[in-house]
């Protein structure tokens, strides 16, 4: 009996060590991916502005299209910014989420601007998540473009997302002309009604790109 108890204890210890090792490996893989996407200096800037970061290696599945309306300014390091300013509405699509390698894709549309993820990562646990990305923002009216480091955070609640927050910083404005906020400048945006409902398309009436009149989020 004592021998059986001893063997069971050894087995439990071995399992715990294995689980701990797997978790450590996953955390290291996740952190390496995040570091490759967003340089620490840019993530630190967003954190100082109050951007929400949800950590963990078991984020909820957030695949779908969501409507953030109204998009309101929470914080910014841009001179003259007014907290509470409204930037219209935004549609965001998350897809191909993979919790094994912490990858996920997203597309967002806002007014005449659009961006598509190039490199991404996801973290979180329970119902809370954070998506990290590097994206190329373009316009429909000129050839200007800029690269932004992006952070989306929120809480999955059924088919909707609560407290959706979108933080971003211009990380390369060498081809931005006078269109985009300057390199190093950032904004933290949130859903003004704290509830981003699920929708079926990124396009208005299923055929036309979404249009909004208020100031575009990435513009100066």
MDTraj code that builds the backbone (N, CA, C; nanometers):
import mdtraj as md
import numpy as np

residues = "UNK UNK UNK UNK UNK UNK UNK UNK UNK UNK UNK UNK UNK UNK UNK UNK UNK UNK UNK UNK UNK UNK UNK UNK UNK UNK UNK UNK UNK UNK UNK UNK UNK UNK UNK UNK UNK UNK UNK UNK UNK UNK UNK UNK UNK UNK UNK UNK UNK UNK UNK UNK UNK UNK UNK UNK UNK UNK UNK UNK UNK UNK UNK UNK UNK UNK UNK UNK UNK UNK UNK UNK UNK UNK UNK UNK UNK UNK UNK UNK UNK UNK UNK UNK UNK UNK UNK UNK UNK UNK UNK UNK UNK UNK UNK UNK UNK UNK UNK UNK UNK UNK UNK UNK UNK UNK UNK UNK UNK UNK UNK UNK UNK UNK UNK UNK UNK UNK UNK UNK UNK UNK UNK UNK UNK UNK UNK UNK UNK UNK UNK UNK UNK UNK UNK UNK UNK UNK UNK UNK UNK UNK UNK UNK UNK UNK UNK UNK UNK UNK UNK UNK UNK UNK UNK UNK UNK UNK UNK UNK UNK UNK UNK UNK UNK UNK UNK UNK UNK UNK UNK UNK UNK UNK UNK UNK UNK UNK UNK UNK UNK UNK UNK UNK UNK UNK UNK UNK UNK UNK UNK UNK UNK UNK UNK UNK UNK UNK UNK UNK UNK UNK UNK UNK UNK UNK UNK UNK UNK UNK UNK UNK UNK UNK UNK UNK UNK UNK UNK UNK".split()
xyz = np.array([
    [0.0828, -0.1200, 0.0000],
    [0.0000, 0.0000, 0.0000],
    [0.0868, 0.1258, 0.0000],
    [0.1915, 0.1220, 0.0835],
    [0.2824, 0.2359, 0.0899],
    [0.3531, 0.2557, -0.0439],
    [0.3879, 0.1434, -0.1070],
    [0.4561, 0.1503, -0.2360],
    [0.3649, 0.2112, -0.3416],
    [0.2364, 0.1738, -0.3408],
    [0.1400, 0.2281, -0.4358],
    [0.1224, 0.3782, -0.4137],
    [0.1127, 0.4168, -0.2860],
    [0.0980, 0.5585, -0.2523],
    [0.2183, 0.6386, -0.3006],
    [0.3371, 0.5790, -0.2828],
    [0.4606, 0.6452, -0.3261],
    [0.4634, 0.6623, -0.4778],
    [0.4221, 0.5582, -0.5497],
    [0.4211, 0.5639, -0.6957],
    [0.3212, 0.6670, -0.7478],
    [0.2044, 0.6736, -0.6799],
    [0.1046, 0.7730, -0.7188],
    [0.1557, 0.9146, -0.6953],
    [0.2288, 0.9312, -0.5854],
    [0.2849, 1.0630, -0.5546],
    [0.3870, 1.1032, -0.6606],
    [0.4715, 1.0078, -0.6998],
    [0.5711, 1.0354, -0.8041],
    [0.5024, 1.0706, -0.9353],
    [0.3947, 0.9982, -0.9693],
    [0.3206, 1.0241, -1.0921],
    [0.2606, 1.1639, -1.0911],
    [0.2027, 1.2019, -0.9778],
    [0.1416, 1.3350, -0.9655],
    [0.2463, 1.4447, -0.9828],
    [0.3619, 1.4236, -0.9209],
    [0.4697, 1.5221, -0.9319],
    [0.5163, 1.5350, -1.0769],
    [0.5296, 1.4197, -1.1437],
    [0.5731, 1.4189, -1.2834],
    [0.4740, 1.4926, -1.3721],
    [0.3449, 1.4681, -1.3496],
    [0.2403, 1.5350, -1.4282],
    [0.2434, 1.6852, -1.4051],
    [0.2580, 1.7253, -1.2777],
    [0.2615, 1.8681, -1.2443],
    [0.3805, 1.9369, -1.3094],
    [0.4964, 1.8689, -1.3074],
    [0.6159, 1.9260, -1.3695],
    [0.5954, 1.9407, -1.5195],
    [0.5328, 1.8393, -1.5800],
    [0.5081, 1.8418, -1.7237],
    [0.4136, 1.9558, -1.7605],
    [0.3056, 1.9722, -1.6824],
    [0.2082, 2.0789, -1.7080],
    [0.2745, 2.2155, -1.6919],
    [0.3555, 2.2290, -1.5856],
    [0.4252, 2.3550, -1.5594],
    [0.5211, 2.3886, -1.6726],
    [0.5910, 2.2856, -1.7222],
    [0.6862, 2.3049, -1.8310],
    [0.6146, 2.3472, -1.9591],
    [0.5006, 2.2836, -1.9873],
    [0.4223, 2.3172, -2.1067],
    [0.3708, 2.4606, -2.1001],
    [0.3246, 2.5013, -1.9804],
    [0.2742, 2.6368, -1.9616],
    [0.3858, 2.7381, -1.9813],
    [0.5044, 2.7070, -1.9267],
    [0.6182, 2.7969, -1.9419],
    [0.6561, 2.8113, -2.0881],
    [0.6591, 2.6986, -2.1608],
    [0.6926, 2.7017, -2.3029],
    [0.5919, 2.7857, -2.3805],
    [0.4630, 2.7699, -2.3452],
    [0.3578, 2.8453, -2.4139],
    [0.3718, 2.9954, -2.3871],
    [0.3995, 3.0308, -2.2624],
    [0.4162, 3.1720, -2.2271],
    [0.5344, 3.2335, -2.3002],
    [0.6440, 3.1575, -2.3100],
    [0.7623, 3.2078, -2.3798],
    [0.7338, 3.2258, -2.5288],
    [0.6615, 3.1301, -2.5888],
    [0.6257, 3.1397, -2.7302],
    [0.5371, 3.2619, -2.7537],
    [0.4402, 3.2795, -2.6648],
    [0.3482, 3.3925, -2.6774],
    [0.4224, 3.5255, -2.6639],
    [0.5084, 3.5368, -2.5631],
    [0.5801, 3.6618, -2.5394],
    [0.6746, 3.6941, -2.6541],
    [0.7388, 3.5923, -2.7087],
    [0.8278, 3.6133, -2.8226],
    [0.7500, 3.6686, -2.9416],
    [0.6302, 3.6158, -2.9631],
    [0.5469, 3.6629, -3.0742],
    [0.5048, 3.8082, -3.0512],
    [0.4665, 3.8403, -2.9283],
    [0.4251, 3.9772, -2.8962],
    [0.5414, 4.0740, -2.9149],
    [0.6609, 4.0347, -2.8679],
    [0.7791, 4.1207, -2.8796],
    [0.8145, 4.1484, -3.0250],
    [0.7899, 4.0513, -3.1132],
    [0.8200, 4.0693, -3.2551],
    [0.7203, 4.1627, -3.3225],
    [0.6018, 4.1737, -3.2645],
    [0.4953, 4.2549, -3.3235],
    [0.5003, 4.3995, -3.2757],
    [0.5155, 4.4163, -3.1449],
    [0.5137, 4.5509, -3.0867],
    [0.6399, 4.5731, -3.0040],
    [0.7275, 4.6615, -3.0470],
    [0.8457, 4.6935, -2.9671],
    [0.8040, 4.7404, -2.8279],
    [0.8833, 4.7064, -2.7296],
    [0.8490, 4.7371, -2.5901],
    [0.8207, 4.8857, -2.5686],
    [0.8953, 4.9732, -2.6385],
    [0.8763, 5.1173, -2.6163],
    [0.7367, 5.1632, -2.6584],
    [0.6839, 5.1010, -2.7645],
    [0.5503, 5.1387, -2.8087],
    [0.4432, 5.0822, -2.7153],
    [0.4624, 4.9581, -2.6694],
    [0.3664, 4.8996, -2.5764],
    [0.3673, 4.9769, -2.4448],
    [0.4849, 5.0194, -2.4004],
    [0.4951, 5.0987, -2.2767],
    [0.4206, 5.2305, -2.2909],
    [0.4313, 5.2930, -2.4082],
    [0.3596, 5.4189, -2.4313],
    [0.2092, 5.3989, -2.4184],
    [0.1589, 5.2915, -2.4788],
    [0.0154, 5.2639, -2.4712],
    [-0.0281, 5.2337, -2.3291],
    [0.0545, 5.1584, -2.2552],
    [0.0219, 5.1281, -2.1156],
    [0.0147, 5.2553, -2.0320],
    [0.1086, 5.3465, -2.0543],
    [0.1107, 5.4713, -1.9787],
    [-0.0137, 5.5562, -2.0062],
    [-0.0700, 5.5382, -2.1250],
    [-0.1931, 5.6107, -2.1594],
    [-0.3178, 5.5418, -2.1040],
    [-0.2979, 5.4249, -2.0418],
    [-0.4107, 5.3550, -1.9810],
    [-0.4694, 5.2436, -2.0640],
    [-0.3973, 5.1993, -2.1678],
    [-0.4466, 5.0887, -2.2500],
    [-0.4584, 4.9617, -2.1672],
    [-0.5663, 4.8885, -2.1850],
    [-0.5902, 4.7639, -2.1117],
    [-0.5121, 4.6502, -2.1772],
    [-0.4419, 4.5712, -2.0955],
    [-0.3688, 4.4542, -2.1431],
    [-0.4148, 4.3332, -2.0623],
    [-0.4771, 4.2365, -2.1276],
    [-0.5221, 4.1138, -2.0622],
    [-0.4237, 4.0015, -2.0942],
    [-0.3617, 3.9458, -1.9912],
    [-0.2607, 3.8427, -2.0112],
    [-0.3196, 3.7032, -1.9955],
    [-0.2421, 3.6019, -2.0365],
    [-0.2859, 3.4634, -2.0235],
    [-0.2715, 3.3891, -2.1543],
    [-0.2685, 3.2560, -2.1471],
    [-0.2491, 3.1745, -2.2672],
    [-0.3765, 3.1011, -2.3101],
    [-0.4902, 3.1366, -2.2490],
    [-0.6162, 3.0733, -2.2870],
    [-0.7246, 3.1780, -2.3120],
    [-0.7068, 3.2599, -2.4160],
    [-0.8077, 3.3623, -2.4467],
    [-0.9347, 3.2998, -2.5024],
    [-1.0476, 3.3691, -2.4908],
    [-1.1721, 3.3174, -2.5489],
    [-1.1685, 3.3276, -2.7010],
    [-1.2526, 3.2511, -2.7676],
    [-1.2631, 3.2625, -2.9127],
    [-1.3430, 3.3885, -2.9455],
    [-1.2829, 3.4779, -3.0232],
    [-1.3488, 3.6053, -3.0546],
    [-1.3749, 3.6206, -3.2043],
    [-1.3665, 3.5129, -3.2801],
    [-1.3885, 3.5225, -3.4246],
    [-1.5275, 3.5796, -3.4538],
    [-1.5315, 3.6728, -3.5465],
    [-1.6581, 3.7369, -3.5828],
    [-1.6353, 3.8802, -3.6248],
    [-1.7437, 3.9508, -3.6567],
    [-1.7383, 4.0917, -3.6966],
    [-1.8148, 4.1722, -3.5922],
    [-1.7549, 4.2809, -3.5468],
    [-1.8136, 4.3581, -3.4381],
    [-1.8226, 4.5062, -3.4750],
    [-1.9243, 4.5704, -3.4193],
    [-1.9532, 4.7100, -3.4499],
    [-1.9240, 4.7959, -3.3282],
    [-1.8217, 4.8793, -3.3381],
    [-1.7821, 4.9690, -3.2290],
    [-1.8406, 5.1063, -3.2588],
    [-1.9404, 5.1463, -3.1785],
    [-2.0113, 5.2710, -3.2064],
    [-2.0761, 5.3279, -3.0796],
    [-2.0432, 5.4526, -3.0426],
    [-1.9469, 5.5406, -3.1096],
    [-1.8036, 5.5143, -3.0615],
    [-1.7067, 5.5409, -3.1484],
    [-1.5661, 5.5305, -3.1105],
    [-1.5262, 5.6603, -3.0412],
    [-1.4930, 5.6524, -2.9130],
    [-1.4634, 5.7720, -2.8342],
    [-1.3193, 5.7696, -2.7839],
    [-1.2621, 5.8863, -2.7687],
    [-1.1235, 5.8990, -2.7246],
    [-1.1138, 5.8869, -2.5729],
    [-1.0335, 5.7909, -2.5283],
    [-1.0071, 5.7718, -2.3853],
    [-0.8821, 5.8466, -2.3423],
    [-0.7770, 5.8414, -2.4261],
    [-0.6513, 5.9080, -2.3936],
    [-0.5687, 5.9235, -2.5203],
    [-0.4718, 6.0184, -2.5183],
    [-0.3852, 6.0414, -2.6342],
    [-0.2637, 6.1220, -2.5904],
    [-0.1533, 6.1055, -2.6629],
    [-0.0353, 6.1887, -2.6399],
    [-0.0185, 6.2927, -2.7505],
    [-0.1255, 6.3145, -2.8281],
    [-0.1228, 6.4123, -2.9363],
    [-0.1653, 6.5487, -2.8815],
    [-0.0818, 6.6511, -2.8990],
    [-0.1177, 6.7844, -2.8487],
    [-0.2532, 6.8303, -2.9012],
    [-0.3326, 6.8858, -2.8117],
    [-0.4633, 6.9366, -2.8507],
    [-0.5751, 6.8343, -2.8494],
    [-0.5428, 6.7077, -2.8187],
    [-0.6465, 6.6040, -2.8146],
    [-0.7450, 6.6317, -2.7023],
    [-0.8713, 6.6027, -2.7277],
    [-0.9765, 6.6250, -2.6280],
    [-1.0394, 6.4910, -2.5907],
    [-1.0220, 6.4487, -2.4675],
    [-1.0814, 6.3239, -2.4205],
    [-1.2325, 6.3292, -2.4378],
    [-1.2897, 6.2230, -2.4919],
    [-1.4331, 6.2188, -2.5179],
    [-1.4686, 6.2511, -2.6618],
    [-1.3697, 6.2950, -2.7413],
    [-1.3962, 6.3223, -2.8832],
    [-1.4478, 6.1964, -2.9517],
    [-1.5382, 6.2143, -3.0460],
    [-1.5986, 6.1008, -3.1154],
    [-1.5390, 6.0868, -3.2555],
    [-1.5045, 5.9635, -3.2915],
    [-1.4443, 5.9335, -3.4213],
    [-1.5359, 5.8463, -3.5066],
    [-1.6645, 5.8621, -3.4896],
    [-1.7577, 5.7864, -3.5722],
    [-1.7715, 5.6433, -3.5260],
    [-1.7854, 5.5517, -3.6213],
    [-1.8048, 5.4106, -3.5901],
    [-1.7020, 5.3263, -3.6641],
    [-1.6784, 5.2073, -3.6129],
    [-1.5765, 5.1187, -3.6688],
    [-1.6313, 4.9768, -3.6766],
    [-1.5969, 4.9058, -3.7833],
    [-1.6273, 4.7637, -3.7944],
    [-1.4958, 4.6865, -3.7880],
    [-1.4921, 4.5830, -3.7052],
    [-1.3702, 4.5042, -3.6858],
    [-1.4019, 4.3568, -3.7037],
    [-1.3228, 4.2903, -3.7863],
    [-1.3397, 4.1469, -3.8073],
    [-1.2188, 4.0711, -3.7549],
    [-1.2432, 3.9745, -3.6654],
    [-1.1397, 3.8839, -3.6168],
    [-1.1632, 3.7468, -3.6802],
    [-1.0571, 3.6824, -3.7264],
    [-1.0720, 3.5515, -3.7900],
    [-0.9472, 3.4660, -3.7700],
    [-0.9607, 3.3381, -3.8063],
    [-0.8524, 3.2376, -3.8007],
    [-0.7729, 3.2450, -3.6709],
    [-0.8458, 3.2466, -3.5590],
    [-0.7789, 3.2464, -3.4285],
    [-0.7192, 3.1091, -3.4000],
    [-0.5958, 3.1065, -3.3517],
    [-0.5262, 2.9818, -3.3203],
    [-0.4598, 2.9965, -3.1837],
    [-0.5149, 2.9293, -3.0837],
    [-0.4606, 2.9411, -2.9492],
    [-0.3382, 2.8538, -2.9256],
    [-0.2982, 2.7761, -3.0267],
    [-0.1761, 2.6966, -3.0137],
    [-0.0522, 2.7806, -3.0426],
    [-0.0610, 2.8664, -3.1459],
    [0.0529, 2.9541, -3.1747],
    [0.0204, 3.1015, -3.1485],
    [-0.0996, 3.1273, -3.0926],
    [-0.1422, 3.2608, -3.0500],
    [-0.1543, 3.3598, -3.1665],
    [-0.1920, 3.3093, -3.2823],
    [-0.2110, 3.3953, -3.3983],
    [-0.3597, 3.4243, -3.4190],
    [-0.3875, 3.5348, -3.4858],
    [-0.5243, 3.5737, -3.5187],
    [-0.5161, 3.6822, -3.6251],
    [-0.6161, 3.6904, -3.7119],
    [-0.6185, 3.7933, -3.8150],
    [-0.7306, 3.8929, -3.7860],
    [-0.7121, 4.0173, -3.8306],
    [-0.8200, 4.1149, -3.8170],
    [-0.8168, 4.2130, -3.9330],
    [-0.9332, 4.2674, -3.9605],
    [-0.9504, 4.3759, -4.0573],
    [-1.0403, 4.4789, -3.9905],
    [-1.0098, 4.6068, -4.0096],
    [-1.0997, 4.7098, -3.9570],
    [-1.1276, 4.8136, -4.0647],
    [-1.2493, 4.8647, -4.0651],
    [-1.2911, 4.9701, -4.1583],
    [-1.3449, 5.0874, -4.0791],
    [-1.3006, 5.2085, -4.1160],
    [-1.3520, 5.3285, -4.0509],
    [-1.3438, 5.4435, -4.1492],
    [-1.4598, 5.4911, -4.1928],
    [-1.4626, 5.5986, -4.2905],
    [-1.3923, 5.5576, -4.4184],
    [-1.3009, 5.6417, -4.4671],
    [-1.2278, 5.6134, -4.5898],
    [-1.0961, 5.5416, -4.5620],
    [-1.0701, 5.5104, -4.4345],
    [-0.9478, 5.4412, -4.3974],
    [-0.9751, 5.2942, -4.3724],
    [-0.8753, 5.2113, -4.4006],
    [-0.8880, 5.0689, -4.3701],
    [-0.7516, 5.0149, -4.3311],
    [-0.7504, 4.9067, -4.2575],
    [-0.6234, 4.8431, -4.2246],
    [-0.6423, 4.6928, -4.2125],
    [-0.5378, 4.6202, -4.2440],
    [-0.5386, 4.4746, -4.2393],
    [-0.4166, 4.4271, -4.1628],
    [-0.4360, 4.3316, -4.0737],
    [-0.3260, 4.2838, -3.9908],
    [-0.2173, 4.2193, -4.0747],
    [-0.0925, 4.2427, -4.0358],
    [0.0221, 4.1793, -4.1002],
    [0.0859, 4.0770, -4.0077],
    [0.1053, 4.1154, -3.8817],
    [0.1582, 4.0253, -3.7804],
    [0.0711, 4.0404, -3.6570],
    [0.0339, 3.9297, -3.5937],
    [-0.0589, 3.9373, -3.4816],
    [-0.0258, 3.8379, -3.3713],
    [-0.0862, 3.8633, -3.2550],
    [-0.0793, 3.7695, -3.1429],
    [-0.2024, 3.7933, -3.0569],
    [-0.2382, 3.6943, -2.9758],
    [-0.3519, 3.7087, -2.8857],
    [-0.3151, 3.6531, -2.7489],
    [-0.3642, 3.7176, -2.6454],
    [-0.3464, 3.6691, -2.5082],
    [-0.4782, 3.6857, -2.4347],
    [-0.4852, 3.6318, -2.3126],
    [-0.6047, 3.6464, -2.2323],
    [-0.6416, 3.5189, -2.1593],
    [-0.7453, 3.5270, -2.0812],
    [-0.7967, 3.4107, -2.0085],
    [-0.9414, 3.4367, -1.9714],
    [-1.0157, 3.3276, -1.9468],
    [-1.1571, 3.3439, -1.9179],
    [-1.2270, 3.4084, -2.0353],
    [-1.2999, 3.5179, -2.0113],
    [-1.3688, 3.5893, -2.1187],
    [-1.2911, 3.7104, -2.1693],
    [-1.1757, 3.7393, -2.1074],
    [-1.1006, 3.8598, -2.1429],
    [-0.9877, 3.8278, -2.2409],
    [-0.9620, 3.9213, -2.3313],
    [-0.8607, 3.8997, -2.4350],
    [-0.7894, 4.0294, -2.4688],
    [-0.6731, 4.0139, -2.5289],
    [-0.6009, 4.1256, -2.5908],
    [-0.5401, 4.0756, -2.7208],
    [-0.5607, 4.1497, -2.8275],
    [-0.5013, 4.1195, -2.9578],
    [-0.3949, 4.2254, -2.9867],
    [-0.2774, 4.1796, -3.0264],
    [-0.1667, 4.2685, -3.0598],
    [-0.1432, 4.2584, -3.2109],
    [-0.1167, 4.3704, -3.2754],
    [-0.0960, 4.3632, -3.4191],
    [-0.0085, 4.4739, -3.4743],
    [0.0471, 4.4471, -3.5877],
    [0.1153, 4.5491, -3.6679],
    [0.0345, 4.5575, -3.7965],
    [-0.0049, 4.6784, -3.8334],
    [-0.0966, 4.6929, -3.9444],
    [-0.0532, 4.8057, -4.0376],
    [-0.0926, 4.7938, -4.1625],
    [-0.0673, 4.8985, -4.2617],
    [-0.1978, 4.9715, -4.2868],
    [-0.2009, 5.0976, -4.2541],
    [-0.3211, 5.1793, -4.2757],
    [-0.3091, 5.2505, -4.4087],
    [-0.4160, 5.2455, -4.4885],
    [-0.4187, 5.3093, -4.6193],
    [-0.5436, 5.3957, -4.6321],
    [-0.5498, 5.4722, -4.7382],
    [-0.6686, 5.5533, -4.7647],
    [-0.7219, 5.5220, -4.9040],
    [-0.8449, 5.5633, -4.9292],
    [-0.9065, 5.5396, -5.0598],
    [-0.8881, 5.6586, -5.1530],
    [-0.8253, 5.7675, -5.1042],
    [-0.8183, 5.8889, -5.1844],
    [-0.6762, 5.9337, -5.2180],
    [-0.5726, 5.8686, -5.1642],
    [-0.4359, 5.8978, -5.2064],
    [-0.3477, 5.7752, -5.1794],
    [-0.2197, 5.7877, -5.2092],
    [-0.1289, 5.6730, -5.1969],
    [-0.0555, 5.6688, -5.0631],
    [-0.0892, 5.7579, -4.9707],
    [-0.0234, 5.7590, -4.8397],
    [-0.0543, 5.6313, -4.7622],
    [0.0424, 5.5875, -4.6845],
    [0.0192, 5.4748, -4.5931],
    [0.1151, 5.4847, -4.4757],
    [0.0787, 5.4215, -4.3668],
    [0.1633, 5.4219, -4.2467],
    [0.1448, 5.2899, -4.1738],
    [0.2434, 5.2557, -4.0940],
    [0.2363, 5.1334, -4.0150],
    [0.2062, 5.1685, -3.8693],
    [0.1113, 5.0948, -3.8125],
    [0.0705, 5.1182, -3.6745],
    [0.0864, 4.9909, -3.5918],
    [0.1249, 5.0090, -3.4663],
    [0.1199, 4.8999, -3.3691],
    [-0.0137, 4.9123, -3.2981],
    [-0.0849, 4.8001, -3.2876],
    [-0.2253, 4.8002, -3.2455],
    [-0.2449, 4.7099, -3.1237],
    [-0.3371, 4.7497, -3.0362],
    [-0.3810, 4.6628, -2.9268],
    [-0.5329, 4.6718, -2.9163],
    [-0.6014, 4.5594, -2.9303],
    [-0.7449, 4.5502, -2.9032],
    [-0.7635, 4.4738, -2.7725],
    [-0.8507, 4.5207, -2.6864],
    [-0.8812, 4.4473, -2.5638],
    [-1.0307, 4.4529, -2.5367],
    [-1.0815, 4.3495, -2.4712],
    [-1.2231, 4.3465, -2.4384],
    [-1.2597, 4.2205, -2.3638],
    [-1.3899, 4.2017, -2.3496],
    [-1.4436, 4.0857, -2.2779],
    [-1.5559, 4.0236, -2.3607],
    [-1.5367, 3.8992, -2.4008],
    [-1.6395, 3.8308, -2.4809],
    [-1.7606, 3.8009, -2.3929],
    [-1.8777, 3.8372, -2.4432],
    [-2.0012, 3.8157, -2.3684],
    [-2.1061, 3.7635, -2.4657],
    [-2.1159, 3.6303, -2.4764],
    [-2.2056, 3.5712, -2.5743],
    [-2.1576, 3.6034, -2.7141],
    [-2.2446, 3.6646, -2.7951],
    [-2.2070, 3.6992, -2.9317],
    [-2.1500, 3.8406, -2.9424],
    [-2.1414, 3.9132, -2.8319],
    [-2.0925, 4.0505, -2.8338],
    [-1.9608, 4.0623, -2.7563],
    [-1.9009, 4.1805, -2.7632],
    [-1.7811, 4.2104, -2.6859],
    [-1.8108, 4.3318, -2.5985],
    [-1.7863, 4.3180, -2.4706],
    [-1.8032, 4.4288, -2.3773],
    [-1.6716, 4.5038, -2.3603],
    [-1.6841, 4.6347, -2.3364],
    [-1.5684, 4.7188, -2.3037],
    [-1.4564, 4.7065, -2.4070],
    [-1.4933, 4.7026, -2.5354],
    [-1.3931, 4.6930, -2.6408],
    [-1.3103, 4.8214, -2.6469],
    [-1.1802, 4.8033, -2.6483],
    [-1.0864, 4.9150, -2.6481],
    [-0.9862, 4.8952, -2.7615],
    [-0.9549, 5.0013, -2.8310],
    [-0.8645, 4.9953, -2.9450],
    [-0.7554, 5.0997, -2.9241],
    [-0.6338, 5.0538, -2.8979],
    [-0.5207, 5.1430, -2.8759],
    [-0.4218, 5.1271, -2.9906],
    [-0.3614, 5.2358, -3.0345],
    [-0.2666, 5.2258, -3.1448],
    [-0.1654, 5.3393, -3.1406],
    [-0.0500, 5.3130, -3.2016],
    [0.0576, 5.4110, -3.2075],
    [0.1227, 5.4017, -3.3452],
    [0.1515, 5.5149, -3.4060],
    [0.2173, 5.5168, -3.5359],
    [0.3633, 5.4747, -3.5160],
    [0.4011, 5.3626, -3.5780],
    [0.5365, 5.3103, -3.5594],
    [0.6251, 5.3329, -3.6820],
    [0.5676, 5.3795, -3.7938],
    [0.6452, 5.4085, -3.9145],
    [0.5631, 5.4986, -4.0049],
    [0.5979, 5.6267, -4.0084],
    [0.5214, 5.7244, -4.0865],
    [0.6021, 5.7747, -4.2059],
    [0.6998, 5.6943, -4.2510],
    [0.7891, 5.7392, -4.3580],
    [0.7172, 5.7581, -4.4917],
    [0.5981, 5.6970, -4.5079],
    [0.5216, 5.7140, -4.6316],
    [0.3820, 5.7717, -4.6034],
    [0.3690, 5.8336, -4.4872],
    [0.2371, 5.8820, -4.4466],
    [0.2015, 6.0198, -4.4974],
    [0.3003, 6.0915, -4.5524],
    [0.2713, 6.2265, -4.5980],
    [0.2169, 6.3114, -4.4839],
    [0.1076, 6.3820, -4.5119],
    [0.0432, 6.4620, -4.4070],
    [-0.0893, 6.4006, -4.3651],
    [-0.1093, 6.2726, -4.4010],
    [-0.2385, 6.2085, -4.3766],
    [-0.2545, 6.1605, -4.2333],
    [-0.1526, 6.0929, -4.1805],
    [-0.1668, 6.0218, -4.0543],
    [-0.1049, 6.0976, -3.9366],
    [-0.1455, 6.0575, -3.8151],
    [-0.0802, 6.1129, -3.6973],
    [0.0691, 6.0804, -3.7058],
    [0.1518, 6.1582, -3.6395],
    [0.2962, 6.1448, -3.6522],
    [0.3488, 6.0198, -3.5824],
    [0.4665, 5.9769, -3.6260],
    [0.5299, 5.8600, -3.5650],
    [0.5498, 5.8842, -3.4151],
    [0.5110, 5.7850, -3.3352],
    [0.5212, 5.7964, -3.1894],
    [0.3951, 5.8498, -3.1244],
    [0.3046, 5.9062, -3.2055],
    [0.1786, 5.9555, -3.1503],
    [0.0772, 5.8407, -3.1423],
    [-0.0118, 5.8495, -3.0467],
    [-0.1044, 5.7379, -3.0230],
    [-0.2385, 5.7864, -2.9709],
    [-0.3358, 5.6974, -2.9840],
    [-0.4687, 5.7207, -2.9293],
    [-0.5197, 5.5923, -2.8659],
    [-0.5990, 5.6074, -2.7613],
    [-0.6706, 5.4951, -2.7001],
    [-0.8189, 5.5238, -2.7188],
    [-0.8859, 5.4361, -2.7946],
    [-1.0266, 5.4524, -2.8307],
    [-1.1088, 5.3449, -2.7608],
    [-1.2334, 5.3768, -2.7241],
    [-1.3211, 5.2760, -2.6646],
    [-1.4622, 5.2888, -2.7206],
    [-1.5386, 5.1835, -2.7061],
    [-1.6778, 5.1841, -2.7503],
    [-1.7597, 5.2628, -2.6491],
    [-1.8196, 5.3711, -2.6961],
    [-1.8903, 5.4622, -2.6071],
    [-2.0072, 5.4024, -2.5332],
    [-2.0701, 5.2972, -2.5869],
    [-2.1809, 5.2348, -2.5141],
    [-2.1370, 5.1033, -2.4489],
    [-2.0061, 5.0757, -2.4527],
    [-1.9440, 4.9615, -2.3838],
    [-1.9952, 4.8255, -2.4312],
    [-2.0603, 4.8234, -2.5462],
    [-2.1134, 4.6977, -2.5979],
    [-2.1000, 4.6954, -2.7500],
    [-2.0108, 4.6106, -2.8016],
    [-1.9876, 4.6014, -2.9456],
    [-2.0596, 4.4779, -2.9980],
    [-2.1712, 4.4999, -3.0650],
    [-2.2548, 4.3886, -3.1078],
    [-2.1961, 4.3169, -3.2277],
    [-2.2378, 4.1923, -3.2443],
    [-2.1953, 4.1118, -3.3583],
    [-2.2768, 4.1498, -3.4804],
    [-2.2086, 4.1648, -3.5957],
    [-2.2764, 4.1957, -3.7214],
    [-2.2307, 4.0948, -3.8271],
    [-2.2878, 4.1026, -3.9456],
    [-2.2620, 3.9982, -4.0450],
    [-2.1669, 4.0384, -4.1570],
    [-2.1396, 4.1698, -4.1730],
    [-2.0558, 4.2111, -4.2847],
    [-1.9751, 4.3356, -4.2513],
    [-1.8617, 4.3520, -4.3180],
    [-1.7818, 4.4727, -4.3051],
    [-1.8332, 4.5834, -4.3959],
    [-1.9282, 4.5494, -4.4835],
    [-1.9773, 4.6460, -4.5804],
    [-2.1177, 4.6935, -4.5471],
    [-2.1451, 4.8170, -4.5827],
    [-2.2782, 4.8744, -4.5630],
    [-2.3732, 4.8179, -4.6673],
    [-2.4877, 4.7702, -4.6221],
    [-2.5894, 4.7101, -4.7098],
    [-2.5349, 4.5929, -4.7909],
    [-2.4252, 4.5355, -4.7418],
    [-2.3679, 4.4187, -4.8050],
    [-2.2879, 4.4465, -4.9307],
    [-2.2873, 4.5729, -4.9803],
    [-2.2169, 4.6002, -5.1056],
    [-2.1218, 4.7187, -5.0967],
    [-2.1567, 4.8204, -5.0182],
    [-2.0755, 4.9409, -5.0145],
    [-1.9888, 4.9459, -4.8882],
    [-1.8648, 4.9984, -4.9028],
    [-1.7802, 5.0136, -4.7843],
    [-1.8476, 5.1040, -4.6822],
    [-1.8271, 5.0768, -4.5547],
    [-1.8839, 5.1594, -4.4500],
    [-1.8277, 5.3007, -4.4599],
    [-1.9113, 5.4004, -4.4429],
    [-1.8667, 5.5391, -4.4464],
    [-1.9094, 5.6098, -4.3189],
    [-1.8222, 5.6960, -4.2680],
    [-1.8572, 5.7818, -4.1548],
    [-1.7997, 5.9192, -4.1806],
    [-1.8624, 6.0226, -4.1323],
    [-1.8169, 6.1586, -4.1556],
    [-1.7186, 6.2122, -4.0525],
    [-1.7292, 6.1766, -3.9228],
    [-1.6387, 6.2336, -3.8245],
    [-1.4929, 6.2026, -3.8545],
    [-1.4023, 6.2694, -3.7831],
    [-1.2580, 6.2548, -3.8049],
    [-1.2178, 6.1083, -3.8015],
    [-1.1326, 6.0681, -3.8961],
    [-1.0852, 5.9309, -3.9001],
    [-0.9832, 5.9063, -3.7893],
    [-0.9849, 5.7855, -3.7378],
    [-0.9065, 5.7523, -3.6197],
    [-0.7563, 5.7688, -3.6396],
    [-0.7031, 5.7298, -3.7535],
    [-0.5584, 5.7348, -3.7749],
    [-0.5090, 5.8710, -3.8258],
    [-0.6003, 5.9576, -3.8645],
    [-0.5608, 6.0846, -3.9252],
    [-0.5216, 6.1878, -3.8217],
    [-0.4503, 6.2896, -3.8696],
    [-0.4082, 6.3993, -3.7824],
    [-0.5273, 6.4863, -3.7448],
])
top = md.Topology()
chain = top.add_chain()
for i, resn in enumerate(residues, 1):
    res = top.add_residue(resn, chain, resSeq=i)
    for name in ("N", "CA", "C"):
        top.add_atom(name, md.element.get_by_symbol(name[0]), res)
traj = md.Trajectory(xyz[None], top)
